[in-house]
Amino acid sequence: VLGSGRAAILPYTVPIPGISQAAIVVLLLMSVFVALGSIPCANLTDPVLGPLSCLAIKSGLVLVANVNERQDCVAGQSGCPQEGAFTYNTEVAFSPNGTLIAVYRKEHPWFTKTYNTPVNQSIVTFKTDFGVEFGLLICNDIRFDHPKNALVAAGVRHFPYSVAMSLSLMQWFFIERWASNAGVVVISANSGYD
C-alpha cells in the first residue's frame, strides 16, 4: 500500500494537529476536536489519537507513535493533490496523562507518491515531566543533516526513532556512529524486516 500512492493510503489516515496548522483540527466524518495540549482519550470516537492517549494514561508513560496523517484540502488549490488531501508520515507524542504534546511530520518521505513533504517545518521537541527533552525525527530523516543536526545544535540529546526498513549492518553502523559522534541516545523501534 505505501508505495502505491496517496489514494491507496487515504483510508488509513487520520487528521491530526499539524505543524503549520491551527492548534485545533476538526476530524472530519466524526466531528471530533483534537488539539495540541488536549487529551484525546476523553473522546474515544477518535479512532487513532484517542486509543494512543488512553494507552499513555494506562501505562503512565510518555508514548511516541507513528501515524498516517491526512490534512484535507480543496483539490487543485494551493498545491492540493487531486485526492483532496495532503498525507504525511507523522510522529505524535503523548504525556503520561494522555496529553498530546508534540506532532512532527517526516521531512524526507521515502514514498514520495504517497506522502507529502511538509513546508517550513521547524524542529519539534518535547520535554518530559522527568526533565528530559526529546527531539523527533522519523526513519529516512536520520540520513539528512536537517532536522537531526539542528536538534543537536538546540541541545537535544534524546531521540525516539520510528523506522520501517530492513536495516543492514551498515545502516545500523551509520545510526550508531552518528549517535556516538553527536553524543546522543537513539531509542529505536523498527517495524521493518530485521
Buried (B, 14 or more C-beta within 10 A) or exposed (E): EBEEBBBBBBEEBBBBBBBEEEEEBEBEEBEBEBBBEBBBBEBEEBEBBBBBBBBBBEEEEBBBBBBBBBBBBEEEEEEBBEBBBBBBBBBBBBBBEBBBBBBBBBBBBBBEEBBBBBEEBEBBBBEBEEEEBBBBBBBBBBEEEEBBEEBBEEEBBBBBBBBBBEBEEEBEEBBEEBBEEBEBEBEBEBEEEE
